[in-house]
């Protein structure tokens, strides 16, 4: 019994460490955006895509990391990933004079992030089983807690130790990822909450597919299901907005006359809003509500208005207000999206669907940050960038309307209309593959 309780504790803490550092480091790049643009003399479109590598590389490398995890185990891969993640920041502190070095170290951090993400996710599922979905939703709150706290702390380090010293100390702090990896217990067939070795290796290899298998199932899943097409569009729009918001929110305040110490408070406001939004998604998760209007249409409409508010606000109170609102909507959508992956899919299609979603996550991050940065480069104002994000949010809302209309089919004498609002977003058997893929 003591060993079981220890597993519950270590699995939960390991995932919380991952979520806290991932959310905080993502928003910390928002503090650095303007400095990097000026130092390296590169467009915002380029720097947006480069900074997004910190997470997009991990998603794109998902199949490779899955194979490595199945071959070497969760603990070694997680420890290795934690080391790489911190090393990426330290490398940026030492070798930051040229863009290609910056790209290399961002990619190293991104691969390390992926290496810690999957093992902590799989370990959490192995320990909690059918309760995984709820526990994952709770631990993911630490993403927005990190967004609240870490940028403030990094700004303090920058003011007192200079940027190079701050990056070195921050890289060392990110080696807490290694602690999360060490907390993952090795496989033990005797434990009550552990599965046998063969089944565990099958679960760790959920993304191990050949290109031909992915292509064949991708065509069958996407072309055969309107719901999956709509969901992928919403996912792409969400991650385009989410990462662009993380990178360009603080520079908005700086460009409008607020100093760095005041501008970083926008991150805290957005993080607090994200916590509220995440709590809302947990409630909807518990209620098994899959209404497209409540989960996607209304949040994206509100998000569109919040982004337009940020675009045209200049006073700090107004920026804080709209940052909080956008944080709520982003946090809510980020929480409910994973629960929609398994809907209308067979058990064997779900792993491929997840692999497809990972690729779309990366495409959304890279394309969103590039286009939002391009809007700034072309119009020389962040107003254009956030209007673009508002348009993307409106596209997601319109997609939700189309999805909602497509789910209700005309009645026939032998067929009942399909009301997906009564469908469960996650069954106990599918929750393991549907709600653990947060940044």
C-alpha positions as CSV (number, residue, x, y, z in Angstrom):
1,X,0.0,0.0,0.0
2,X,2.9,2.4,0.8
3,X,4.4,1.7,-2.6
4,X,1.1,2.5,-4.3
5,X,0.7,5.8,-2.5
6,X,4.3,6.6,-3.4
7,X,3.5,6.0,-7.1
8,X,0.5,8.3,-6.9
9,X,2.6,11.0,-5.3
10,X,5.6,10.7,-7.7
11,X,3.5,10.5,-10.8
12,X,1.5,13.6,-9.9
13,X,4.5,15.7,-8.8
14,X,6.4,14.7,-11.9
15,X,3.6,15.8,-14.2
16,X,3.1,19.1,-12.2
17,X,6.9,19.9,-12.6
18,X,6.6,19.3,-16.3
19,X,3.5,21.5,-16.7
20,X,4.9,24.3,-14.5
21,X,8.3,24.6,-16.3
22,X,6.7,24.2,-19.8
23,X,4.1,26.9,-19.3
24,X,6.6,29.3,-17.6
25,X,9.4,28.8,-20.2
26,X,7.0,29.4,-23.1
27,X,5.9,32.7,-21.7
28,X,9.4,33.7,-20.7
29,X,10.3,33.9,-24.4
30,X,7.6,36.6,-24.6
31,X,9.9,38.7,-22.3
32,X,12.8,38.1,-24.6
33,X,11.1,38.6,-28.0
34,X,11.9,42.3,-28.6
35,X,15.5,41.9,-27.3
36,X,16.2,39.0,-29.6
37,X,14.7,40.8,-32.6
38,X,16.9,43.8,-32.0
39,X,20.0,41.9,-31.2
40,X,19.9,39.5,-34.1
41,X,18.3,42.0,-36.5
42,X,15.7,39.6,-37.8
43,X,12.0,40.0,-38.6
44,X,9.3,39.1,-36.1
45,X,7.9,36.5,-38.4
46,X,11.3,34.6,-38.3
47,X,11.7,34.9,-34.5
48,X,8.2,33.8,-33.9
49,X,8.8,30.5,-35.8
50,X,12.2,30.0,-34.2
51,X,10.9,30.4,-30.6
52,X,8.0,28.1,-31.4
53,X,10.6,25.3,-32.0
54,X,10.8,25.0,-28.2
55,X,7.6,22.9,-28.3
56,X,6.8,22.2,-32.0
57,X,10.0,20.0,-32.4
58,X,8.8,17.8,-29.5
59,X,5.4,17.3,-31.2
60,X,6.9,16.6,-34.6
61,X,9.4,14.1,-33.0
62,X,6.6,12.3,-31.2
63,X,6.9,9.0,-33.1
64,X,10.7,9.0,-32.6
65,X,10.4,9.7,-28.9
66,X,7.7,7.0,-28.6
67,X,10.1,4.4,-30.1
68,X,12.9,5.5,-27.8
69,X,10.6,5.3,-24.8
70,X,9.6,1.8,-25.7
71,X,13.2,0.8,-26.2
72,X,14.9,2.4,-23.2
73,X,12.1,3.1,-20.8
74,X,10.4,6.2,-19.5
75,X,12.8,7.2,-16.8
76,X,16.0,7.3,-18.9
77,X,14.3,9.2,-21.7
78,X,12.7,11.7,-19.3
79,X,16.1,12.4,-17.6
80,X,17.8,12.8,-20.9
81,X,15.1,15.2,-22.1
82,X,15.3,17.3,-18.9
83,X,19.0,17.6,-19.4
84,X,18.6,18.7,-23.1
85,X,15.9,21.3,-22.2
86,X,18.1,23.1,-19.7
87,X,21.1,22.8,-21.9
88,X,19.2,24.6,-24.7
89,X,18.8,27.7,-22.5
90,X,22.4,27.6,-21.3
91,X,23.6,27.3,-24.9
92,X,21.5,30.4,-25.8
93,X,23.2,32.3,-23.0
94,X,26.7,31.4,-24.2
95,X,26.3,31.3,-28.0
96,X,23.8,33.9,-28.9
97,X,25.5,36.0,-31.6
98,X,24.2,34.2,-34.6
99,X,20.7,33.1,-35.6
100,X,21.7,29.6,-36.5
101,X,23.0,28.9,-33.0
102,X,19.8,30.2,-31.6
103,X,17.8,27.9,-33.9
104,X,19.9,24.9,-32.9
105,X,19.5,25.5,-29.1
106,X,15.8,26.2,-29.5
107,X,15.4,22.9,-31.3
108,X,17.4,21.1,-28.6
109,X,15.1,22.4,-26.0
110,X,12.1,21.4,-28.1
111,X,13.3,17.8,-28.4
112,X,14.0,17.7,-24.7
113,X,10.5,19.0,-23.9
114,X,9.1,16.2,-26.0
115,X,11.3,13.6,-24.2
116,X,9.9,14.7,-20.8
117,X,6.3,15.2,-21.9
118,X,5.5,11.7,-23.1
119,X,7.1,9.7,-20.2
120,X,5.5,11.8,-17.5
121,X,2.2,11.4,-19.4
122,X,2.5,7.7,-19.7
123,X,3.6,7.2,-16.1
124,X,0.6,9.2,-14.9
125,X,-1.7,7.0,-16.9
126,X,0.0,3.8,-15.7
127,X,-0.5,4.8,-12.1
128,X,-4.0,6.3,-12.2
129,X,-5.7,4.1,-14.9
130,X,-9.3,5.1,-15.3
131,X,-8.9,8.2,-13.2
132,X,-6.2,9.5,-15.5
133,X,-8.4,12.0,-17.3
134,X,-9.4,13.9,-14.2
135,X,-5.9,13.9,-12.7
136,X,-4.4,15.1,-16.0
137,X,-6.8,18.0,-16.1
138,X,-5.9,19.0,-12.6
139,X,-2.1,18.7,-13.1
140,X,-2.3,20.8,-16.3
141,X,-3.3,23.8,-14.1
142,X,0.4,24.1,-13.4
143,X,0.9,25.3,-17.0
144,X,-0.9,28.5,-16.2
145,X,0.6,28.8,-12.7
146,X,4.0,28.7,-14.5
147,X,2.7,31.4,-16.9
148,X,1.8,33.5,-13.8
149,X,5.0,33.1,-11.9
150,X,8.0,32.2,-14.1
151,X,8.2,35.3,-16.3
152,X,8.2,37.6,-13.2
153,X,11.0,35.6,-11.7
154,X,13.0,35.7,-15.0
155,X,12.6,39.4,-15.2
156,X,14.0,39.7,-11.7
157,X,17.0,37.6,-12.7
158,X,17.5,39.7,-15.8
159,X,17.5,42.9,-13.8
160,X,20.0,41.6,-11.2
161,X,22.3,39.3,-13.1
162,X,22.1,40.5,-16.7
163,X,20.6,38.5,-19.6
164,X,23.4,36.0,-19.9
165,X,23.4,35.2,-16.1
166,X,19.6,35.0,-16.1
167,X,19.6,32.5,-19.0
168,X,22.2,30.3,-17.3
169,X,20.3,30.4,-14.0
170,X,17.1,29.7,-15.8
171,X,18.6,26.8,-17.7
172,X,19.8,25.3,-14.4
173,X,16.3,25.8,-13.0
174,X,14.9,23.9,-16.0
175,X,17.0,20.9,-14.9
176,X,14.2,20.3,-12.4
177,X,12.9,18.4,-15.4
178,X,15.6,15.8,-14.5
179,X,14.0,15.6,-11.1
180,X,10.7,14.8,-12.7
181,X,12.4,12.1,-14.7
182,X,14.1,10.5,-11.7
183,X,10.7,10.3,-9.9
184,X,9.4,8.0,-12.6
185,X,9.5,4.5,-11.2
186,X,10.9,1.6,-13.3
187,X,8.6,-1.1,-14.4
188,X,7.7,-3.6,-11.6
189,X,5.3,-6.4,-12.5
190,X,4.5,-7.0,-8.8
191,X,2.9,-3.6,-8.1
192,X,-0.8,-3.4,-7.8
193,X,-1.2,-0.4,-10.0
194,X,1.4,-1.4,-12.6
195,X,0.6,-3.3,-15.8
196,X,2.6,-6.3,-17.1
197,X,5.7,-5.6,-19.2
198,X,4.3,-6.4,-22.6
199,X,1.1,-4.3,-22.1
200,X,3.2,-1.4,-20.8
201,X,5.5,-1.5,-23.9
202,X,2.4,-1.5,-26.1
203,X,1.1,1.6,-24.3
204,X,4.4,3.4,-24.6
205,X,4.5,2.8,-28.3
206,X,1.2,4.4,-29.1
207,X,2.8,6.6,-31.7
208,X,5.0,4.0,-33.4
209,X,3.7,3.9,-37.0
210,X,5.3,3.8,-40.4
211,X,4.7,6.7,-42.7
212,X,2.6,4.5,-45.0
213,X,0.4,3.4,-42.0
214,X,-0.1,7.0,-40.9
215,X,-0.9,8.2,-44.5
216,X,-3.5,5.4,-45.0
217,X,-5.2,5.9,-41.7
218,X,-5.0,9.7,-42.0
219,X,-6.9,9.6,-45.3
220,X,-9.5,7.2,-43.8
221,X,-10.0,9.3,-40.6
222,X,-10.0,12.8,-42.2
223,X,-11.8,12.1,-45.4
224,X,-14.4,9.8,-43.8
225,X,-15.4,12.0,-40.8
226,X,-16.5,15.6,-41.0
227,X,-16.1,15.9,-37.2
228,X,-12.4,15.1,-37.4
229,X,-11.9,17.7,-40.2
230,X,-13.6,20.4,-38.2
231,X,-11.7,19.4,-35.0
232,X,-8.3,19.6,-36.8
233,X,-9.2,23.1,-38.1
234,X,-10.1,24.2,-34.6
235,X,-7.0,22.6,-33.1
236,X,-4.7,24.4,-35.7
237,X,-6.4,27.7,-35.0
238,X,-6.2,27.3,-31.3
239,X,-2.4,26.6,-31.2
240,X,-1.8,29.4,-33.7
241,X,-3.5,31.8,-31.3
242,X,-2.1,30.2,-28.1
243,X,1.6,30.4,-28.9
244,X,1.4,33.8,-30.7
245,X,-0.4,35.1,-27.6
246,X,2.4,33.8,-25.4
247,X,5.1,35.4,-27.5
248,X,3.6,38.7,-28.4
249,X,1.4,39.7,-25.4
250,X,4.3,41.3,-23.4
251,X,5.8,43.1,-26.4
252,X,2.4,44.8,-27.0
253,X,2.7,46.6,-23.7
254,X,6.3,47.4,-24.3
255,X,5.6,48.9,-27.7
256,X,2.9,51.2,-26.0
257,X,5.2,52.8,-23.6
258,X,5.1,50.5,-20.6
259,X,8.4,49.3,-19.2
260,X,9.4,45.6,-18.9
261,X,8.5,45.3,-15.3
262,X,4.9,46.5,-15.9
263,X,4.5,44.7,-19.2
264,X,5.4,41.3,-17.7
265,X,2.3,41.6,-15.4
266,X,0.2,40.9,-18.5
267,X,1.6,37.4,-18.3
268,X,0.4,37.0,-14.8
269,X,-3.1,38.3,-15.7
270,X,-3.2,35.9,-18.6
271,X,-2.0,33.0,-16.5
272,X,-4.7,33.7,-13.8
273,X,-7.3,33.8,-16.5
274,X,-6.0,30.5,-17.9
275,X,-6.4,28.9,-14.5
276,X,-10.0,30.0,-14.4
277,X,-10.6,28.7,-17.9
278,X,-9.0,25.3,-17.0
279,X,-11.3,25.0,-14.0
280,X,-14.2,25.6,-16.3
281,X,-13.1,22.9,-18.7
282,X,-12.7,20.5,-15.8
283,X,-16.3,21.1,-14.9
284,X,-17.5,20.5,-18.4
285,X,-15.3,17.4,-18.5
286,X,-17.1,16.1,-15.4
287,X,-20.5,17.0,-16.9
288,X,-19.6,15.0,-20.1
289,X,-20.8,18.0,-22.1
290,X,-19.7,17.9,-25.8
291,X,-21.8,20.7,-27.1
292,X,-19.9,22.5,-29.9
293,X,-21.6,25.8,-29.0
294,X,-20.4,25.8,-25.4
295,X,-17.0,24.3,-25.9
296,X,-15.8,26.1,-29.1
297,X,-18.3,28.6,-30.5
298,X,-18.8,30.9,-27.5
299,X,-15.2,30.8,-26.2
300,X,-13.7,31.7,-29.7
301,X,-16.2,34.5,-30.2
302,X,-15.2,36.0,-26.8
303,X,-11.6,35.3,-27.6
304,X,-11.9,37.2,-30.9
305,X,-13.3,40.2,-29.0
306,X,-10.5,40.0,-26.4
307,X,-7.8,40.0,-29.1
308,X,-9.4,43.0,-30.8
309,X,-9.4,44.7,-27.3
310,X,-5.7,44.0,-26.9
311,X,-5.1,45.3,-30.4
312,X,-6.6,48.7,-29.7
313,X,-5.9,49.2,-26.0
314,X,-3.1,51.4,-24.7
315,X,-3.7,51.8,-21.0
316,X,-2.3,49.1,-18.7
317,X,-5.7,48.4,-16.9
318,X,-7.4,47.7,-20.3
319,X,-4.5,45.5,-21.4
320,X,-4.7,43.6,-18.2
321,X,-8.5,43.1,-18.6
322,X,-8.3,41.8,-22.1
323,X,-5.3,39.6,-21.3
324,X,-7.3,38.0,-18.5
325,X,-10.2,37.4,-20.8
326,X,-8.1,35.9,-23.5
327,X,-6.3,33.7,-20.9
328,X,-9.7,32.3,-19.8
329,X,-10.8,31.4,-23.3
330,X,-7.4,29.9,-24.2
331,X,-7.3,27.9,-21.0
332,X,-10.8,26.6,-21.5
333,X,-10.3,25.6,-25.1
334,X,-6.9,24.0,-24.3
335,X,-8.6,22.0,-21.6
336,X,-11.6,20.6,-23.6
337,X,-9.8,19.9,-27.0
338,X,-8.2,16.6,-26.0
339,X,-11.5,15.1,-24.9
340,X,-12.9,15.4,-28.5
341,X,-10.2,13.3,-30.1
342,X,-11.7,9.8,-29.6
343,X,-15.3,10.8,-30.5
344,X,-16.6,8.6,-33.4
345,X,-13.3,6.8,-33.7
346,X,-12.6,3.1,-33.3
347,X,-10.0,2.0,-30.7
348,X,-7.4,1.2,-33.3
349,X,-7.8,4.6,-35.0
350,X,-7.3,6.7,-31.8
351,X,-3.4,6.4,-31.7
352,X,-3.1,7.5,-35.3
353,X,-5.5,10.4,-34.6
354,X,-3.3,11.5,-31.8
355,X,-0.3,11.4,-34.0
356,X,-2.1,13.5,-36.5
357,X,-3.1,16.0,-33.8
358,X,0.5,16.3,-32.7
359,X,1.5,17.3,-36.2
360,X,-1.4,19.8,-36.4
361,X,-0.3,21.2,-33.0
362,X,3.2,21.9,-34.5
363,X,1.8,23.3,-37.8
364,X,-0.5,25.6,-35.8
365,X,2.3,26.9,-33.6
366,X,4.7,27.5,-36.4
367,X,2.3,29.0,-38.9
368,X,0.5,31.1,-36.3
369,X,3.7,32.7,-34.9
370,X,5.1,33.3,-38.4
371,X,1.9,35.0,-39.7
372,X,1.4,37.0,-36.6
373,X,5.0,38.2,-36.8
374,X,4.6,38.9,-40.5
375,X,1.6,41.1,-39.8
376,X,3.8,43.2,-37.5
377,X,6.7,43.3,-40.0
378,X,4.3,44.5,-42.7
379,X,2.3,47.1,-40.7
380,X,4.9,47.8,-38.0
381,X,2.3,47.5,-35.2
382,X,1.1,44.8,-32.9
383,X,-2.4,45.9,-33.6
384,X,-2.2,44.1,-36.9
385,X,-0.9,40.9,-35.2
386,X,-3.7,40.7,-32.7
387,X,-6.4,41.6,-35.3
388,X,-5.0,38.6,-37.2
389,X,-5.4,36.4,-34.1
390,X,-9.0,37.7,-33.8
391,X,-9.7,36.6,-37.4
392,X,-8.2,33.2,-36.6
393,X,-10.5,32.9,-33.6
394,X,-13.4,33.8,-35.7
395,X,-12.5,31.0,-38.2
396,X,-12.5,28.5,-35.3
397,X,-15.9,29.8,-34.2
398,X,-17.3,29.4,-37.8
399,X,-15.9,25.9,-38.0
400,X,-17.7,25.1,-34.8
401,X,-21.0,26.2,-36.4
402,X,-20.3,24.0,-39.4
403,X,-19.4,21.1,-37.2
404,X,-22.6,21.6,-35.2
405,X,-24.8,21.7,-38.3
406,X,-23.1,18.6,-39.8
407,X,-23.7,16.5,-36.6
408,X,-27.5,16.7,-36.9
409,X,-28.7,14.6,-39.8
410,X,-32.2,14.6,-41.2
411,X,-34.5,12.0,-39.7
412,X,-35.5,8.9,-41.7
413,X,-38.2,6.3,-40.9
414,X,-35.5,3.9,-39.6
415,X,-32.9,6.3,-38.3
416,X,-32.8,8.6,-35.3
417,X,-31.1,12.0,-35.6
418,X,-27.6,11.9,-34.0
419,X,-27.3,14.2,-31.0
420,X,-23.6,14.3,-30.1
421,X,-24.2,16.5,-27.0
422,X,-25.2,13.2,-25.3
423,X,-22.1,11.5,-26.2
424,X,-19.4,11.0,-23.6
425,X,-16.2,12.8,-24.5
426,X,-14.0,10.1,-22.9
427,X,-14.7,6.6,-21.9
428,X,-12.6,4.9,-19.3
429,X,-10.8,2.9,-22.0
430,X,-10.0,5.8,-24.2
431,X,-9.1,8.5,-21.6
432,X,-5.5,7.3,-21.7
433,X,-5.0,8.5,-25.2
434,X,-7.0,11.7,-25.3
435,X,-6.3,14.2,-22.6
436,X,-2.7,14.3,-21.8
437,X,-1.2,16.3,-24.6
438,X,-0.7,19.8,-23.2
439,X,2.2,22.2,-23.8
